[in-house]
Amino acid sequence: MSNRLDNTRIVTFEENYPKDAKPGKEIYLKGSTHPVHFKTVEKLEAKKVKMKVEKFDEKAEVAKAKLEFEKQSKKED
């Protein structure tokens, strides 16, 4: 696995960030999921942002991409 993907975390936000932003000016919306660098996750945790953090599963994502590619190839035939 590349170092870039080792450093990636999948973050699901449980609240808007930043909380005090005007409507439409939030960076992350409640319920949205984003790939985020682990250092950024640490900074967000220090600010006590409510979020769910998971490691990026490269093998599962590669397998999913292969299946999608095969489906697309079969449709074209």
Jmol script that loads the backbone (N, CA, C; Angstrom):
load data "model"
ATOM      1  N   MET A   1       0.856  -1.179   0.000  1.00  0.00           N
ATOM      2  CA  MET A   1       0.000   0.000   0.000  1.00  0.00           C
ATOM      3  C   MET A   1       0.892   1.229   0.000  1.00  0.00           C
ATOM      4  N   SER A   2       0.476   2.208  -0.770  1.00  0.00           N
ATOM      5  CA  SER A   2       1.287   3.415  -0.829  1.00  0.00           C
ATOM      6  C   SER A   2       1.147   4.219   0.461  1.00  0.00           C
ATOM      7  N   ASN A   3       2.145   5.008   0.748  1.00  0.00           N
ATOM      8  CA  ASN A   3       2.150   5.836   1.945  1.00  0.00           C
ATOM      9  C   ASN A   3       0.977   6.819   1.930  1.00  0.00           C
ATOM     10  N   ARG A   4       0.628   7.286   0.764  1.00  0.00           N
ATOM     11  CA  ARG A   4      -0.465   8.247   0.647  1.00  0.00           C
ATOM     12  C   ARG A   4      -1.770   7.631   1.154  1.00  0.00           C
ATOM     13  N   LEU A   5      -2.028   6.383   0.810  1.00  0.00           N
ATOM     14  CA  LEU A   5      -3.265   5.734   1.244  1.00  0.00           C
ATOM     15  C   LEU A   5      -3.183   5.286   2.702  1.00  0.00           C
ATOM     16  N   ASP A   6      -1.992   5.011   3.206  1.00  0.00           N
ATOM     17  CA  ASP A   6      -1.822   4.696   4.627  1.00  0.00           C
ATOM     18  C   ASP A   6      -2.217   5.882   5.490  1.00  0.00           C
ATOM     19  N   ASN A   7      -1.990   7.069   4.994  1.00  0.00           N
ATOM     20  CA  ASN A   7      -2.253   8.287   5.752  1.00  0.00           C
ATOM     21  C   ASN A   7      -3.701   8.768   5.632  1.00  0.00           C
ATOM     22  N   THR A   8      -4.500   8.087   4.841  1.00  0.00           N
ATOM     23  CA  THR A   8      -5.871   8.518   4.598  1.00  0.00           C
ATOM     24  C   THR A   8      -6.824   7.889   5.601  1.00  0.00           C
ATOM     25  N   ARG A   9      -7.763   8.704   6.073  1.00  0.00           N
ATOM     26  CA  ARG A   9      -8.832   8.226   6.947  1.00  0.00           C
ATOM     27  C   ARG A   9     -10.151   8.605   6.296  1.00  0.00           C
ATOM     28  N   ILE A  10     -11.159   7.756   6.466  1.00  0.00           N
ATOM     29  CA  ILE A  10     -12.496   8.043   5.970  1.00  0.00           C
ATOM     30  C   ILE A  10     -13.275   8.627   7.140  1.00  0.00           C
ATOM     31  N   VAL A  11     -13.722   9.857   6.991  1.00  0.00           N
ATOM     32  CA  VAL A  11     -14.363  10.585   8.087  1.00  0.00           C
ATOM     33  C   VAL A  11     -15.814  10.883   7.725  1.00  0.00           C
ATOM     34  N   THR A  12     -16.726  10.520   8.642  1.00  0.00           N
ATOM     35  CA  THR A  12     -18.134  10.858   8.512  1.00  0.00           C
ATOM     36  C   THR A  12     -18.451  11.866   9.605  1.00  0.00           C
ATOM     37  N   PHE A  13     -18.899  13.035   9.202  1.00  0.00           N
ATOM     38  CA  PHE A  13     -19.141  14.114  10.155  1.00  0.00           C
ATOM     39  C   PHE A  13     -20.523  13.985  10.778  1.00  0.00           C
ATOM     40  N   GLU A  14     -20.580  14.132  12.105  1.00  0.00           N
ATOM     41  CA  GLU A  14     -21.827  14.028  12.844  1.00  0.00           C
ATOM     42  C   GLU A  14     -22.411  15.401  13.158  1.00  0.00           C
ATOM     43  N   GLU A  15     -21.731  16.450  12.706  1.00  0.00           N
ATOM     44  CA  GLU A  15     -22.208  17.818  12.855  1.00  0.00           C
ATOM     45  C   GLU A  15     -21.565  18.660  11.762  1.00  0.00           C
ATOM     46  N   ASN A  16     -22.148  19.797  11.477  1.00  0.00           N
ATOM     47  CA  ASN A  16     -21.554  20.707  10.486  1.00  0.00           C
ATOM     48  C   ASN A  16     -20.241  21.256  11.027  1.00  0.00           C
ATOM     49  N   TYR A  17     -19.273  21.455  10.135  1.00  0.00           N
ATOM     50  CA  TYR A  17     -18.011  22.057  10.548  1.00  0.00           C
ATOM     51  C   TYR A  17     -17.685  23.197   9.603  1.00  0.00           C
ATOM     52  N   PRO A  18     -17.356  24.348  10.082  1.00  0.00           N
ATOM     53  CA  PRO A  18     -17.422  24.810  11.469  1.00  0.00           C
ATOM     54  C   PRO A  18     -18.866  25.055  11.906  1.00  0.00           C
ATOM     55  N   LYS A  19     -19.088  24.881  13.206  1.00  0.00           N
ATOM     56  CA  LYS A  19     -20.437  24.994  13.775  1.00  0.00           C
ATOM     57  C   LYS A  19     -21.021  26.390  13.589  1.00  0.00           C
ATOM     58  N   ASP A  20     -20.184  27.402  13.747  1.00  0.00           N
ATOM     59  CA  ASP A  20     -20.668  28.782  13.730  1.00  0.00           C
ATOM     60  C   ASP A  20     -20.689  29.412  12.333  1.00  0.00           C
ATOM     61  N   ALA A  21     -20.495  28.609  11.295  1.00  0.00           N
ATOM     62  CA  ALA A  21     -20.495  29.145   9.927  1.00  0.00           C
ATOM     63  C   ALA A  21     -21.914  29.509   9.494  1.00  0.00           C
ATOM     64  N   LYS A  22     -22.011  30.491   8.631  1.00  0.00           N
ATOM     65  CA  LYS A  22     -23.309  30.874   8.074  1.00  0.00           C
ATOM     66  C   LYS A  22     -23.821  29.737   7.199  1.00  0.00           C
ATOM     67  N   PRO A  23     -25.121  29.597   7.070  1.00  0.00           N
ATOM     68  CA  PRO A  23     -25.671  28.542   6.204  1.00  0.00           C
ATOM     69  C   PRO A  23     -25.099  28.638   4.787  1.00  0.00           C
ATOM     70  N   GLY A  24     -24.648  27.512   4.278  1.00  0.00           N
ATOM     71  CA  GLY A  24     -24.049  27.469   2.954  1.00  0.00           C
ATOM     72  C   GLY A  24     -22.554  27.711   2.949  1.00  0.00           C
ATOM     73  N   LYS A  25     -21.982  28.076   4.079  1.00  0.00           N
ATOM     74  CA  LYS A  25     -20.546  28.364   4.162  1.00  0.00           C
ATOM     75  C   LYS A  25     -19.786  27.289   4.942  1.00  0.00           C
ATOM     76  N   GLU A  26     -20.467  26.192   5.310  1.00  0.00           N
ATOM     77  CA  GLU A  26     -19.802  25.122   6.047  1.00  0.00           C
ATOM     78  C   GLU A  26     -18.800  24.410   5.138  1.00  0.00           C
ATOM     79  N   ILE A  27     -17.734  23.913   5.735  1.00  0.00           N
ATOM     80  CA  ILE A  27     -16.741  23.155   4.971  1.00  0.00           C
ATOM     81  C   ILE A  27     -17.218  21.715   4.831  1.00  0.00           C
ATOM     82  N   TYR A  28     -17.664  21.129   5.938  1.00  0.00           N
ATOM     83  CA  TYR A  28     -18.184  19.765   5.950  1.00  0.00           C
ATOM     84  C   TYR A  28     -19.596  19.782   6.521  1.00  0.00           C
ATOM     85  N   LEU A  29     -20.518  19.122   5.847  1.00  0.00           N
ATOM     86  CA  LEU A  29     -21.902  19.066   6.299  1.00  0.00           C
ATOM     87  C   LEU A  29     -22.149  17.817   7.127  1.00  0.00           C
ATOM     88  N   LYS A  30     -23.105  17.902   8.028  1.00  0.00           N
ATOM     89  CA  LYS A  30     -23.492  16.772   8.864  1.00  0.00           C
ATOM     90  C   LYS A  30     -23.901  15.598   7.974  1.00  0.00           C
ATOM     91  N   GLY A  31     -23.356  14.420   8.277  1.00  0.00           N
ATOM     92  CA  GLY A  31     -23.682  13.220   7.521  1.00  0.00           C
ATOM     93  C   GLY A  31     -22.831  12.989   6.292  1.00  0.00           C
ATOM     94  N   SER A  32     -21.994  13.945   5.921  1.00  0.00           N
ATOM     95  CA  SER A  32     -21.154  13.773   4.734  1.00  0.00           C
ATOM     96  C   SER A  32     -19.915  12.950   5.082  1.00  0.00           C
ATOM     97  N   THR A  33     -19.402  12.225   4.091  1.00  0.00           N
ATOM     98  CA  THR A  33     -18.231  11.369   4.263  1.00  0.00           C
ATOM     99  C   THR A  33     -17.137  11.843   3.319  1.00  0.00           C
ATOM    100  N   HIS A  34     -15.911  11.976   3.867  1.00  0.00           N
ATOM    101  CA  HIS A  34     -14.787  12.490   3.089  1.00  0.00           C
ATOM    102  C   HIS A  34     -13.508  11.729   3.423  1.00  0.00           C
ATOM    103  N   PRO A  35     -12.620  11.534   2.436  1.00  0.00           N
ATOM    104  CA  PRO A  35     -11.275  11.046   2.739  1.00  0.00           C
ATOM    105  C   PRO A  35     -10.438  12.227   3.231  1.00  0.00           C
ATOM    106  N   VAL A  36      -9.789  12.063   4.383  1.00  0.00           N
ATOM    107  CA  VAL A  36      -9.053  13.160   5.001  1.00  0.00           C
ATOM    108  C   VAL A  36      -7.701  12.645   5.479  1.00  0.00           C
ATOM    109  N   HIS A  37      -6.659  13.466   5.361  1.00  0.00           N
ATOM    110  CA  HIS A  37      -5.332  13.116   5.850  1.00  0.00           C
ATOM    111  C   HIS A  37      -5.368  12.982   7.372  1.00  0.00           C
ATOM    112  N   PHE A  38      -4.600  12.035   7.917  1.00  0.00           N
ATOM    113  CA  PHE A  38      -4.662  11.756   9.344  1.00  0.00           C
ATOM    114  C   PHE A  38      -4.243  12.947  10.206  1.00  0.00           C
ATOM    115  N   LYS A  39      -3.348  13.792   9.723  1.00  0.00           N
ATOM    116  CA  LYS A  39      -2.941  14.978  10.496  1.00  0.00           C
ATOM    117  C   LYS A  39      -4.100  15.970  10.606  1.00  0.00           C
ATOM    118  N   THR A  40      -4.877  16.087   9.541  1.00  0.00           N
ATOM    119  CA  THR A  40      -6.056  16.953   9.582  1.00  0.00           C
ATOM    120  C   THR A  40      -7.080  16.388  10.556  1.00  0.00           C
ATOM    121  N   VAL A  41      -7.210  15.072  10.588  1.00  0.00           N
ATOM    122  CA  VAL A  41      -8.124  14.426  11.542  1.00  0.00           C
ATOM    123  C   VAL A  41      -7.699  14.756  12.968  1.00  0.00           C
ATOM    124  N   GLU A  42      -6.398  14.709  13.234  1.00  0.00           N
ATOM    125  CA  GLU A  42      -5.900  15.038  14.574  1.00  0.00           C
ATOM    126  C   GLU A  42      -6.254  16.477  14.945  1.00  0.00           C
ATOM    127  N   LYS A  43      -6.123  17.395  13.994  1.00  0.00           N
ATOM    128  CA  LYS A  43      -6.456  18.799  14.261  1.00  0.00           C
ATOM    129  C   LYS A  43      -7.953  18.961  14.533  1.00  0.00           C
ATOM    130  N   LEU A  44      -8.779  18.252  13.762  1.00  0.00           N
ATOM    131  CA  LEU A  44     -10.221  18.321  13.980  1.00  0.00           C
ATOM    132  C   LEU A  44     -10.605  17.725  15.334  1.00  0.00           C
ATOM    133  N   GLU A  45      -9.934  16.634  15.720  1.00  0.00           N
ATOM    134  CA  GLU A  45     -10.196  16.035  17.023  1.00  0.00           C
ATOM    135  C   GLU A  45      -9.807  16.988  18.154  1.00  0.00           C
ATOM    136  N   ALA A  46      -8.724  17.729  17.964  1.00  0.00           N
ATOM    137  CA  ALA A  46      -8.296  18.710  18.973  1.00  0.00           C
ATOM    138  C   ALA A  46      -9.340  19.810  19.134  1.00  0.00           C
ATOM    139  N   LYS A  47     -10.067  20.106  18.058  1.00  0.00           N
ATOM    140  CA  LYS A  47     -11.129  21.113  18.114  1.00  0.00           C
ATOM    141  C   LYS A  47     -12.451  20.505  18.579  1.00  0.00           C
ATOM    142  N   LYS A  48     -12.427  19.212  18.940  1.00  0.00           N
ATOM    143  CA  LYS A  48     -13.583  18.484  19.450  1.00  0.00           C
ATOM    144  C   LYS A  48     -14.746  18.432  18.458  1.00  0.00           C
ATOM    145  N   VAL A  49     -14.414  18.207  17.196  1.00  0.00           N
ATOM    146  CA  VAL A  49     -15.429  18.040  16.157  1.00  0.00           C
ATOM    147  C   VAL A  49     -15.989  16.629  16.276  1.00  0.00           C
ATOM    148  N   LYS A  50     -17.311  16.517  16.249  1.00  0.00           N
ATOM    149  CA  LYS A  50     -17.947  15.206  16.341  1.00  0.00           C
ATOM    150  C   LYS A  50     -17.897  14.549  14.972  1.00  0.00           C
ATOM    151  N   MET A  51     -17.190  13.393  14.911  1.00  0.00           N
ATOM    152  CA  MET A  51     -17.025  12.688  13.649  1.00  0.00           C
ATOM    153  C   MET A  51     -16.691  11.236  13.917  1.00  0.00           C
ATOM    154  N   LYS A  52     -16.929  10.399  12.931  1.00  0.00           N
ATOM    155  CA  LYS A  52     -16.596   8.982  12.999  1.00  0.00           C
ATOM    156  C   LYS A  52     -15.439   8.747  12.033  1.00  0.00           C
ATOM    157  N   VAL A  53     -14.349   8.175  12.531  1.00  0.00           N
ATOM    158  CA  VAL A  53     -13.132   8.011  11.731  1.00  0.00           C
ATOM    159  C   VAL A  53     -12.860   6.529  11.511  1.00  0.00           C
ATOM    160  N   GLU A  54     -12.588   6.159  10.249  1.00  0.00           N
ATOM    161  CA  GLU A  54     -12.229   4.785   9.892  1.00  0.00           C
ATOM    162  C   GLU A  54     -10.967   4.809   9.046  1.00  0.00           C
ATOM    163  N   LYS A  55     -10.199   3.732   9.098  1.00  0.00           N
ATOM    164  CA  LYS A  55      -9.040   3.603   8.219  1.00  0.00           C
ATOM    165  C   LYS A  55      -9.522   3.335   6.801  1.00  0.00           C
ATOM    166  N   PHE A  56      -8.766   3.761   5.819  1.00  0.00           N
ATOM    167  CA  PHE A  56      -9.089   3.530   4.415  1.00  0.00           C
ATOM    168  C   PHE A  56      -8.722   2.097   4.064  1.00  0.00           C
ATOM    169  N   ASP A  57      -9.688   1.319   3.557  1.00  0.00           N
ATOM    170  CA  ASP A  57      -9.460  -0.075   3.196  1.00  0.00           C
ATOM    171  C   ASP A  57      -9.168  -0.144   1.700  1.00  0.00           C
ATOM    172  N   GLU A  58      -7.881  -0.110   1.371  1.00  0.00           N
ATOM    173  CA  GLU A  58      -7.466  -0.063  -0.034  1.00  0.00           C
ATOM    174  C   GLU A  58      -7.892  -1.316  -0.792  1.00  0.00           C
ATOM    175  N   LYS A  59      -7.748  -2.489  -0.184  1.00  0.00           N
ATOM    176  CA  LYS A  59      -8.076  -3.739  -0.872  1.00  0.00           C
ATOM    177  C   LYS A  59      -9.557  -3.792  -1.252  1.00  0.00           C
ATOM    178  N   ALA A  60     -10.418  -3.364  -0.354  1.00  0.00           N
ATOM    179  CA  ALA A  60     -11.858  -3.371  -0.646  1.00  0.00           C
ATOM    180  C   ALA A  60     -12.185  -2.396  -1.766  1.00  0.00           C
ATOM    181  N   GLU A  61     -11.565  -1.235  -1.766  1.00  0.00           N
ATOM    182  CA  GLU A  61     -11.819  -0.238  -2.806  1.00  0.00           C
ATOM    183  C   GLU A  61     -11.318  -0.710  -4.170  1.00  0.00           C
ATOM    184  N   VAL A  62     -10.176  -1.383  -4.197  1.00  0.00           N
ATOM    185  CA  VAL A  62      -9.643  -1.905  -5.456  1.00  0.00           C
ATOM    186  C   VAL A  62     -10.562  -2.997  -5.987  1.00  0.00           C
ATOM    187  N   ALA A  63     -11.033  -3.877  -5.102  1.00  0.00           N
ATOM    188  CA  ALA A  63     -11.945  -4.945  -5.519  1.00  0.00           C
ATOM    189  C   ALA A  63     -13.245  -4.363  -6.064  1.00  0.00           C
ATOM    190  N   LYS A  64     -13.765  -3.319  -5.426  1.00  0.00           N
ATOM    191  CA  LYS A  64     -14.997  -2.681  -5.881  1.00  0.00           C
ATOM    192  C   LYS A  64     -14.784  -2.045  -7.256  1.00  0.00           C
ATOM    193  N   ALA A  65     -13.649  -1.416  -7.457  1.00  0.00           N
ATOM    194  CA  ALA A  65     -13.355  -0.782  -8.746  1.00  0.00           C
ATOM    195  C   ALA A  65     -13.234  -1.833  -9.850  1.00  0.00           C
ATOM    196  N   LYS A  66     -12.618  -2.979  -9.544  1.00  0.00           N
ATOM    197  CA  LYS A  66     -12.490  -4.049 -10.539  1.00  0.00           C
ATOM    198  C   LYS A  66     -13.855  -4.578 -10.938  1.00  0.00           C
ATOM    199  N   LEU A  67     -14.749  -4.772  -9.956  1.00  0.00           N
ATOM    200  CA  LEU A  67     -16.092  -5.246 -10.265  1.00  0.00           C
ATOM    201  C   LEU A  67     -16.841  -4.262 -11.153  1.00  0.00           C
ATOM    202  N   GLU A  68     -16.747  -2.981 -10.849  1.00  0.00           N
ATOM    203  CA  GLU A  68     -17.399  -1.958 -11.664  1.00  0.00           C
ATOM    204  C   GLU A  68     -16.841  -1.955 -13.085  1.00  0.00           C
ATOM    205  N   PHE A  69     -15.530  -2.119 -13.209  1.00  0.00           N
ATOM    206  CA  PHE A  69     -14.891  -2.141 -14.521  1.00  0.00           C
ATOM    207  C   PHE A  69     -15.389  -3.339 -15.329  1.00  0.00           C
ATOM    208  N   GLU A  70     -15.481  -4.495 -14.670  1.00  0.00           N
ATOM    209  CA  GLU A  70     -15.954  -5.692 -15.361  1.00  0.00           C
ATOM    210  C   GLU A  70     -17.407  -5.545 -15.799  1.00  0.00           C
ATOM    211  N   LYS A  71     -18.236  -4.925 -14.957  1.00  0.00           N
ATOM    212  CA  LYS A  71     -19.635  -4.695 -15.318  1.00  0.00           C
ATOM    213  C   LYS A  71     -19.718  -3.785 -16.539  1.00  0.00           C
ATOM    214  N   GLN A  72     -18.925  -2.738 -16.561  1.00  0.00           N
ATOM    215  CA  GLN A  72     -18.925  -1.807 -17.684  1.00  0.00           C
ATOM    216  C   GLN A  72     -18.445  -2.499 -18.963  1.00  0.00           C
ATOM    217  N   SER A  73     -17.437  -3.362 -18.835  1.00  0.00           N
ATOM    218  CA  SER A  73     -16.908  -4.069 -19.996  1.00  0.00           C
ATOM    219  C   SER A  73     -17.952  -5.003 -20.580  1.00  0.00           C
ATOM    220  N   LYS A  74     -18.713  -5.666 -19.718  1.00  0.00           N
ATOM    221  CA  LYS A  74     -19.749  -6.605 -20.179  1.00  0.00           C
ATOM    222  C   LYS A  74     -20.900  -5.858 -20.843  1.00  0.00           C
ATOM    223  N   LYS A  75     -21.238  -4.664 -20.359  1.00  0.00           N
ATOM    224  CA  LYS A  75     -22.322  -3.881 -20.947  1.00  0.00           C
ATOM    225  C   LYS A  75     -21.973  -3.452 -22.368  1.00  0.00           C
ATOM    226  N   GLU A  76     -20.718  -3.152 -22.608  1.00  0.00           N
ATOM    227  CA  GLU A  76     -20.282  -2.668 -23.907  1.00  0.00           C
ATOM    228  C   GLU A  76     -20.244  -3.790 -24.936  1.00  0.00           C
ATOM    229  N   ASP A  77     -20.110  -5.032 -24.489  1.00  0.00           N
ATOM    230  CA  ASP A  77     -20.024  -6.172 -25.430  1.00  0.00           C
ATOM    231  C   ASP A  77     -21.334  -6.514 -26.045  1.00  0.00           C
TER     232      ASP A  77
END
end "model"
wireframe off; spacefill off
backbone 0.3
color backbone group
